[in-house]
């Protein structure tokens, strides 16, 4: 069996384990609930309304509502990726099935990466389907272009990779629920720092440090969706956030592999 075939089989096993243990089904249900939420929020399809004697067209608010709704859905689905990842590697370690797999000619690095790939296959697969549906809803009901949403879809996938890798690494040190709580709080802090910096263009204290050195999860989404509410980001605006996001993804994955390589696994 070739290395690629073995890796694909391990990743498929990770997907099956997640579905069997219901964490994968929970992620899919979360994604569907987010889709229903987006459908309700975009339910006003057109027309106009009057506020204090002034006539407003629904499309006037679309350039604000669209990015906010899409970004909220994307970041919630990024959290779902962390939820699945917290369970994907920690559960087989606690149940002892990881030691059975590793007793075969399977390297620890390949096993950890396959579990991460399986977790992302579920969370990104479900999330991408929902975000595509949201993009088409925003196009049909608010007239927003699809192109920014498709770019943001790619950003969502990278964001999910970063959060999933960090979550899976934390699950090797902490109980799964504690790791998920840490991921939840960390994600909220990063998003708050990103958005505060984006709006105010400056921040201080801890938020400033998070914005400067942390993963630009929300910043990258704002840049991707900027054509919806402005003239769009210039090419130079993308360079630093894209590089930092890539460094975080590669670094978190490398750290996961390194820590798992030293993990004591009970037989």
SULUR-V887138 format. One record per pair of residues at least 24 apart in sequence whose C-alpha atoms are under 6 Angstrom apart, sorted by the first residue. I is the first residue (numbers start at 1). J is the second residue. Records with the same first field share a line. If there is no record, write none. Layout:
I->J + J
This chain:
10->114
11->114 + 115 + 117 + 118
14->115 + 118
15->118
28->126
31->127
35->130
45->141
59->142
62->142
63->228 + 229
77->127
78->160
81->123 + 160 + 164
82->163 + 164 + 167
84->119
85->119 + 164 + 167 + 168
86->167 + 168 + 171 + 176
90->171
99->267
108->261
109->257
148->224 + 225
151->224
152->221 + 224
159->217
162->249
165->252 + 253
166->252
169->256
191->218
194->218 + 219
215->245
216->241
